[in-house]
Amino acid sequence: MRARKRFGQHFLHDPAVIERIVSAIEPRAADHLVEIGAGRGALTRALLARNTASLDAVEVDRDLAQSLQAELAGTPSFTLHRADALEFDFAALSAARGARLRLVGNLPYNISTPLLFHLLASAAALRDMHVMLQREVAARITALPGGAEYGRLTVMLAPWIRAQRLFDVGPGAFQPAPRVWSAMLRLEVLREPAFAVSPRYAAIVAAAFSHRRKTLRNALKGFVSAAEIEACGLNPGARPETLPAAAYNALACAAETATAQASPAGQRMG
């Protein structure tokens, strides 16, 4: 079947790369795997050969889903879900399987970032994720503070995952070949966030990186003052890309406190 541009389809077909992915995952008999974007089933068949407890495949393309269903309908451990991964309820699937899920997929580049955020909304249902992404996106996820790739995506994912870049994959491993290189990541989902994430965390991170070249003092104006930034042990003149994720959470907590104290209820309590 021909790839459909609207789904961002690039089908993985290189046997060596497929085997390398499966080896990196190291599927065990008790594992409950979920494949996002089963496509033509090349990786699906390799995963089924490992005889895990279950393999659920989520495929949005109706024709591809029908083809795989017809081919693999007799496999007891396999279940195909004709669904959009951006809307799929991974927490419900985890509850049905009675275990945390191990997710794998060659994620469509055009929806990879919102899909990662959707997946992390069900973080408690996930054990780990082995995902293929555009190489530049992979570099951003695994970046360290101070680097050019370090940014909003890095900081937003940091509380919930431990990321490891496994290997790069060239365009020739796909059909049709994309115009960019890809990279395979292992994302270990933490059982508990690395820190208690403030409700203001996302807003603070977004504000800081929307004006990347500004200092914290200027980028976070309206959220926290220079004095409040200093009270967090941070330099108001620092650039956003130099701060670790925990520092942004400290700023978010300071913004919460400042908002509470500025409210009429906070003023009466004071």
N, C-alpha and C positions, 0 to 999 in steps of 0.2 A: 504494500500500500504506500502511496506517495505521502510524503510529509506535508503537513498543513501548516502554513506560515502563521495563521492566527493562533495556533497552539504553541508556537515556538518549538516545533519538533525537530530534533536532530537525533537520530536513532543510533545508539551505540552498537557497533557490530564487530569490533576487534576482539577476537577470542583471548588474546594475551591480556588486554586491559580488563576484560570481564573477569578473568581468573584472578587477576591482581586485586580487583575490588572484593571478590568473594573471600580471598585469602585475608584481606585486611579486616573484613567483618568477623571472620572466624565463627560462623554460625554453629550453634550447639543444638542438641536434640530438644532441649526444653525451651528454646527461643521462640518468640512470637514476632515474626518479621512483617514489616509493612513496606511495600514498594510503591513509591509515588511515580506515576507515569510509566506504566509497564511497557507501553509502546508495542513493538513487534514481539516482545517476549524474550529477547536474547539473554538479558540478566535474570529474568523470571525463571527460565528453565535451569540456569546454573544454580540459582538459589534453591529451587525445588530438589535438585539432585543432592542437597545436603541433608534432606529429611528432617527438617525442623518441625516443631510442634504445629506451627501454622504459618502460612504466608498469605497475607491479604494484599491484593494489588488494587490501587486506586487509579483509574484511567478515565479521563474526560472524553476522549474521542470514541464516539459510538461505534464506528466501524472496527476500530482496533479492539475495542472491548468485546464485541461480538465474535471476532476472529479468535481471540485468546480463550474466550469462554467455550467456544466450540472445541478447541484443541485440548483444553485442560480440564474440562468438566468432570472427567473421571478421576481426578486427583483429589483424594480425601482431604488433604491438608490445605488445599488451595481455595481461596474465595476471591472472586472478582467483584469490585464495587465500581459501577459506572457512575462516577461522581467527579465534581470539581474539588481538588485537594484544598483550595482556598476556603471551601465551605464544609469540608468533611469534619465529622465529630470524632477526633482521635481519642478523646477521653472516654466516649461511649464504647468505642472498639476495645480499648484497654480493659474496661470493666467487663465486657463480654468475654474477653480472652482470659481474664483473671490474672493478668500480669502486665508489667510495664513493657512497652513495645520497643523493638529495635527497628529504626526506620532507615531505608536506603532509597536512593533515587538520583537520577540524572535530572536535576531540576530545570525547568524551562527558564532561560535567562531573563525573559521579560517579566517574570513574576517571582523571581527567587527571593528578593528581600521581603515583600509582603507575606510570602509563604512561610519564611522562617519565623516571622513574628506571629503568624497564625499558629504555627506548630508550638511555639513557646508559650502560647496561651494555655496549652495543655501539657506543660512541662512535667507535671506530676505523673502523667501517663506514659512518658518516654524515658527509656534508659539511655539510648544514644542514637545518633544519626550519622550515617555515612552518605555524604551528598556530593555530587558533582556540580560545580559552579564555574562561572566565568572566572578566569585566573585573577583578574583584577578585584573581583568581589571577594574571592578567597583571601587575597592579600590584605584586604581591609578588615576582614573578620579576625585574622590572626596577628594583626599589627600590634606593635608595642607603642606606648606613649612616646611622643617626640618624632615619630616617623611621618613621612608624607602621606602614607595610606591610613594612618590612624584618624578615626573620625566618628561620626554619629553612630554608624552601624556597629563599629567595634564596641563602643561604650554601651550601647543599648543591649547588646547580646551578653556582655561580660558577666552580669550577675547570675545568669542561668546556665552558662555553658563553659566547658573547658575545651578550647579548639586546638586541633593539631592538623597541620597541612601534611598530607601523606605523599602525594606525587602529582606531577603535571601530566596532562594528556593533550596530545596534538590534535588538530582538526581532522586528520585522516582517520581517526578512530570512529568517526561518526558519518552517517549518511542521512541527508546531505551534510557535507563538511561545513561547519560554521566558519566565520571569518576570524575567530579569536581562539586562543588556547583556553583549555579548561584546567581545573585542579580538583583533586579529590580531598575532601576534608573529613576528619573524624570529630564530631561534636559530642562530647560527653555531657549529658544533661545532669546537672547537680541535683541531688535529692532535696537539698535546701538551698535557696539563693545564697550567694557568697556573702551577702549582707541584707539586712531588712530594708527592702527597697521602699523609698519614700513615694507617696502618691504624686509628688511634684518632680520626680526624677526625669521622666520623659520630657516634660516641659523645659526643665533646666538644660538638659542635654541638647534639645532642639534649638533653644535660644543661643547657647554657646556656639554651636557649629553653623548656625545660619549666617554668622558673621565671623568666619574662621580667623581672619586677620586682626580682628579686634582683640583688645585685652579683656580679661574677665570683668573688670570694672565697667567697661562700656557694653559688652555683650549681654551682661546680666542686669543691666540697669532696669529697675522696675520690679526685679525679683529680690535682690539682696544688695545692700550697700557695700562700699569698700571696707568699712569697719567690720561688717558681718563676714565678709570674705576672709579678712585677716583673723577673725575669731575662729575660723575653721582651720587655721594654720596654713593658709594659702596666700600667695602674693597676688593682690588685685591687678598687677601689671602683667601677670602670666598669660600666655596664649592658650587657647582651649586644647590644642593638640598635645600639650605637655602634661595634662592631668590624668591620673588613673581613674578608673570607674568609681572607686570608693570615695574619691574626693568630690565627684559630682553628686554622690548621694549625700555627703555632708552638706553641700551647698543647698540641696533640695530640702533637707531637714531644717536648715537655717531659714529658708524661704517660708516653710510651713510655720515656723515659730513667729517670724515677722508678720505674716498674714494674720495669725491668731491674735497677736498682741495689738494689731491695728484695728481689729474688729470691735464693734461696740461692746460685745460680751467680754472680750479680752481687756478692754479699757476699764470696765467696771470691776473685773476681778483684780486688776492691777491696783 
